[in-house]
């Protein structure tokens, strides 16, 4: 049974992604314990207002748990060493890659578009173009591999 998300749910997921960018950025900079980062966000009721809190937790836990795998997925697509990647761009790429890899219920174009919007909000002036190009390649790579798996 496939339930179509309503506008309220979509807005709450957008807020969850925005909060995940900020929490992931904090984790990448401070290397704090995941539960401590989540607690700091949950303690600020204003920050998580109108947010799909379960999706926020899931997305943050997933991106942190799989951060090495997500780095490995993008490292060969970058035009610079991963350590030179802007922290916000890295966070957005991780979220986009994680959703592309593990959330097949969300259309890949929606994931890429949401990541572009995150880059426009949080990233440098033209970082959205960079995010778009990398995630587009990841989506095509994953789609190709999924198609290959179905044929095998």
C-alpha positions in Angstrom: 0.0 0.0 0.0 1.6 3.2 -1.2 0.3 6.3 0.7 0.8 9.6 -1.1 2.4 12.1 1.3 0.3 15.2 2.0 1.7 18.8 2.0 2.0 18.9 5.8 4.1 15.7 5.8 6.3 17.0 3.0 6.9 20.3 4.9 7.8 18.3 8.0 10.3 16.2 6.0 11.8 19.3 4.5 12.3 20.7 8.1 13.7 17.3 9.1 16.3 17.6 6.3 17.2 21.2 7.2 17.7 20.2 10.9 19.7 17.2 9.8 22.1 19.4 7.8 22.7 21.5 10.9 23.0 18.5 13.2 25.3 16.7 10.8 27.4 19.8 10.4 27.7 20.0 14.1 28.7 16.3 14.3 31.3 16.7 11.5 32.9 19.7 13.2 32.8 18.6 16.8 32.7 14.8 16.5 30.3 14.8 19.5 28.4 11.6 20.4 25.4 11.1 18.1 22.9 10.9 21.0 24.4 14.2 22.4 23.8 16.0 19.1 20.2 14.6 18.9 19.5 15.7 22.5 20.8 19.2 21.9 18.3 19.5 19.0 15.5 17.9 20.9 16.0 20.2 23.8 15.4 23.2 21.6 11.6 22.9 20.9 11.7 25.8 18.5 14.3 24.2 16.3 12.3 21.0 15.8 8.9 22.7 15.6 6.9 21.5 12.6 9.6 18.8 12.0 9.1 15.1 11.3 11.2 14.2 14.4 11.3 10.5 13.6 12.6 11.2 10.1 15.1 13.7 11.5 16.4 11.0 14.0 16.5 8.3 11.3 18.2 10.5 8.7 20.8 11.7 11.2 21.5 8.3 12.6 21.7 6.8 9.1 24.0 9.4 7.7 26.4 9.2 10.7 26.3 5.4 10.9 27.1 5.1 7.1 29.3 8.2 6.8 32.4 6.2 5.6 30.3 4.4 3.1 28.8 7.7 1.9 32.2 9.2 1.5 33.3 6.2 -0.5 30.3 6.6 -2.8 31.2 10.2 -3.7 35.0 10.3 -3.4 35.6 9.4 -7.1 33.0 11.9 -8.3 34.6 14.9 -6.6 36.9 17.4 -8.2 39.0 17.7 -5.1 40.0 15.5 -2.1 37.1 14.8 0.2 38.9 16.5 3.1 38.8 19.8 1.1 35.1 19.6 0.6 33.1 22.3 2.4 31.6 20.8 5.6 28.1 21.9 4.6 28.4 20.5 1.1 29.6 17.2 2.6 26.7 17.1 5.0 24.2 17.8 2.2 25.9 15.2 -0.1 25.7 12.6 2.7 22.0 13.2 3.3 21.2 13.0 -0.4 23.3 9.9 -0.9 21.8 8.3 2.1 18.3 8.9 0.9 19.1 7.8 -2.6 20.6 4.5 -1.2 18.1 3.7 1.5 14.8 5.5 0.8 13.5 4.0 -2.4 10.0 5.3 -1.4 11.2 8.8 -2.3 11.6 9.6 -6.0 15.3 10.2 -6.8 14.5 13.5 -8.5 12.8 14.7 -5.3 15.9 13.8 -3.3 18.2 15.6 -5.7 15.8 18.7 -5.8 15.6 18.8 -2.0 19.4 18.6 -1.7 19.7 21.5 -4.2 17.3 23.5 -2.0 19.4 22.7 1.1 22.5 23.9 -0.7 20.7 27.1 -1.7 19.8 27.7 2.0 23.0 26.6 3.8 25.7 26.4 1.2 28.0 28.8 -0.6 26.6 30.8 -3.5 26.9 28.3 -6.3 27.2 25.1 -4.2 23.8 23.9 -5.4 25.2 23.3 -8.9 28.0 21.2 -7.4 25.6 19.2 -5.2 23.3 18.7 -8.3 26.1 17.3 -10.4 27.4 14.9 -7.8 24.0 13.6 -6.7 22.8 13.2 -10.3 25.8 10.9 -10.9 25.1 9.0 -7.7 21.4 8.6 -8.7 22.4 7.3 -12.2 25.0 5.0 -10.7 22.5 3.5 -8.2 19.7 3.3 -10.7 22.1 1.4 -13.1 23.1 -1.0 -10.3 19.5 -1.6 -9.3 18.5 -2.3 -12.9 21.5 -4.6 -13.2 20.4 -6.5 -10.0 16.9 -6.9 -11.4 18.1 -8.4 -14.7 20.6 -10.8 -13.0 
